[in-house]
C-alpha cells in the first residue's frame, strides 16, 4: 500500500470481482452508492487467474478494467480489507498503487487511478492472455 491517502473523488481501476456486475462481487461493499462506475478502460499488466478471482502483476498486456470514481473515501478501509491489503507488504495479498489509465489503443488518457496489484508468488497460476477477466468467472472469496 502506498503512503498516499485515498481521497473522495479519486479514480480506481477494477479488473476482477469489483467490476460492475461481476460474479463474486462482495455484497457488503456498497460500491454503487459510494461512487460511480465510469465505463471501460485499459491498463498494462499481466492478468492471472488465481482460482476464482484475478490478480494483475507487471507485464505488457493491454488489460481490460472499469473506471470507478470513489465518492466516499470512508469506504476505502472496507475495500482494502476485501483485497486483503495489510500494513505489511510481505503478507499483503494485494497492494494499492497508482497507475496510468490507458485508452483502447494503449495511449495514456492522462488520468491516474488506484489499482489493486497482486503481491504474492505467481508460480502455477494461468495467465489470462487477453487481459480480460470475464464477469461470470468470479466466485466469492473469504478474507484473511
N, C-alpha and C positions, 0 to 999 in steps of 0.2 A: 504494500500500500504506500502511496506517496505521502509526503508530509503535508501536501497542499489540501486544504479542506474543500469538500464539495459544497457548492452554494446553490440556492434556489435559482433556477434558470439555466443551470449547466446542462450540456448535452451528454448523452450516453449513446453507445452503440451496443445493442443487444443482438446476439447471433445464435442463441440457443433457446433455452427454456423460458427466457424472459421476453422473447419476441411475441408480439401481439397474436393471440390465437394459438400459441404453441401448446401441444400436449405436454403435460408435466409442469406447466406454469404453477407456481405456488399460489394457492387460493387465498393465503393470508397476506399477500403483498398487494396493496391497493394501487397498483400502477395506473390504472385508468383514471382514478380520482386524484392522484397525486402528481400528475404530469400529463404530457401529450405525446402520443406516438406520431411521428412526423413523416413516416414513409421510409422506403428502402434507401440504402447507401452501400458503399463498398469500403473495404479496408484491406491492407496487406497482412498476410499471416499464413499459417498452416493450420487448418482446422482438423481436429482429431475427434473420433468417436470414442468416448470414454466409457461406453456401455450404458446407453440411455440418456446421455447428455454429452454435449460437446465441450471442447476446450480449444483455445487457439494459442499457438506459440509462434515464435519468429519464423518467417517464411516469406515467399514471394507470390503466393497465390492471391488473386484478387477475390477476396471472400465477400460474402453477402451478409449484410446486417440490416438492422432497423434503427433509425434515429429516434431518440426519445428525449424530450426536454422535461427535466425534473422541476416541478413547480414547488414542491415541499421538501426542502433539504432534510427535514427531520426523519424522512423515510430511509436515509442512507444507511443507518445502523441496521435496519431490517434487511436491506438488500445485501449489505456486506455479510451479514450473518448467513443469509441463504447461500451466498457464494463461498462461504467458509473462508472469509478473509480474516486473518488474525494479525496481532501486532508482531508476531514472529514470522519473518519471511521464510524461514526454514520449514515451518509446518503449515503455512497458509496454502490452501488448495489453489486459490487464485490470488492475484494481486490486482489492485485497481490502479490503472495508469492512464495517461492521456495519449491519444494517437490522432493523426490527421484523418479526417473523413475524406473519402475519395468519391468521384463520380463513377458512373458505369464504365467509362473508358479508362479509369485508373488515374485520371488527373485530380490533383488536390482541389478541394472546394474552398479552401481557406478556413474551414471550421476545424476545431479540435473537439474531441469528445472523450469522455471516460469510457474505458472498456475493462472487462474482467479477463485478464490474461492468465492462462493456466500456468501453475507454478510448481509442478511436481514432475517426476520422471515420466517420459513419454514412451518408453520401450513397450512393445507389444500392442499398442493401440493403432487402429486403422486410420489412415489419412482419408479425409473426405475430399476427393480430388477436385471436385467443382467448387469447393469452398462454401457450400450452401447446406446448412442443417435443415432437413425437412420439418415442417411444422408438426407432422404427425409422428415423428420418430422419438420424441421425448417420453420420459416417464418420470414421475415424481421421485425425488431422491431425498434421503434423510440427511439432515445436517449432523456434523460432528461425528 
